[in-house]
């Protein structure tokens, strides 16, 4: 039962990540991380297949290897998250605590991506 759950999680992450790689407002990175996690827990063959795909190599390989992310990838993720959080912030115009929480999460997200993840000059 656990394997089926992780397999479904992997495929959901893969589909949403593939869409996110094409659609500017949907971030690919977290969904591809979900796919990687799901496939690693469910099937060695699917995990091996996934890490051999161009989608994985272009979006996750350097980050998973501990090398960091390219400046372009970091900026793309920060812009996407900022836009999505701004939409959420605007929708919570009557919920002050929600706006405060979103603002704090956004600030920590930006700080983490600037200082917590190493920036690569180019893809190695």
N, C-alpha and C positions, 0 to 999 in steps of 0.2 A: 504494500500500500504506500509506504514511504517513497519507494522508487517511482511509482506512478505520479505522486504529488510533485516530486522534484523534476520529473520529466516534463510534466505540464508547465511547471514554473519556467523551465528552460525554454520551451517552445513559445510561451507567452512573451518572455523576455526577448527572444530572437525576433519574433514578428514585430513587436513594438520598437525594438532597436533598429531593425531594417527600415521601418517606416521613418523613424527618427533620423536616420542617416540621410534621408531624402527631404523630409519636411523640416523646414527651418525652425519652427516653433516647438517641435517635439525633440527633446534631447535623447540622443542615441546611447550615450555613455552609461547611464544607470541601468537601462534595460539590457544592454549587452553584458554588463556585470551580473545582472540577474540570470541571464542565459548561461553565462560561464559557471556560475554557482550551481544552477539547477542541473546542468549537464554533468558537472564534476561529481555531483552526488547521486546521479541516476545511471549513467552509462559511460563506460570508458571509451567506447567506440564513438559515441556522439560527442563526447568531450574532445577527443582527438580530431574528429572532423571539424568541430567548431573552431578550434585554435589554428587550424590550417586554412580557414576562410580569409578572404580579403577583408571582409567586414571586421573580423577580429584583429587582423594585422594592422589595419588602418586606424582603428579606434582604441584598442585596449593593450596591444602587445607591449609597448614601452612602459605603460603604467603598471601593468601586472608584473613586469620584470623588475620593477623598482627603480626604473630609470627616470620616470617622470612623464610629463606631457608636453607636447609642443605648445608654443605660445598661441598659435592659431586655435588649437583645440581648447585650451583654457579660456580664451576670450569668447569662443563660440558658446561654451557651456555657461560662462558667467552672464553673457547677454541673454541667453535663453531663460535662465533662472530669474534674472532681473525682470524680464518682460512678464513671465508667468506670475511672479510674486507681486508685481505692480498691479496686475489684473485682480489677483486675490485681495490686495490691499484696497483697491477701489471698490470691490464688491462688499467689503466689510466696513463701509463708511459709517455704519451705525454701531459697530462693535469695536470699541476702542482697544480692549485687551487683545483682540485678534490682530489688530493693526500693529500693536506693540510687539506681540510675539512674532509676527511675520517680519517686522523690521529687524528684530534681534537675530532671527534665523538668517535673514539676508546678509546682515553685517558679518556674521560668523562664516557664512558661505564664501563671501568675497575674501575675507582674511585667510581662510583655509586655502583657497585656490591660489592666492598670491604668494603666501609665505609657507604653506604646508606641503605643496606639491612642487617638486623640482621642475623648472622650466627647461626644456630641451631647445637648443638652437635650431635643430632640424631633425628629421626622422633618420635614425641610424640604420 
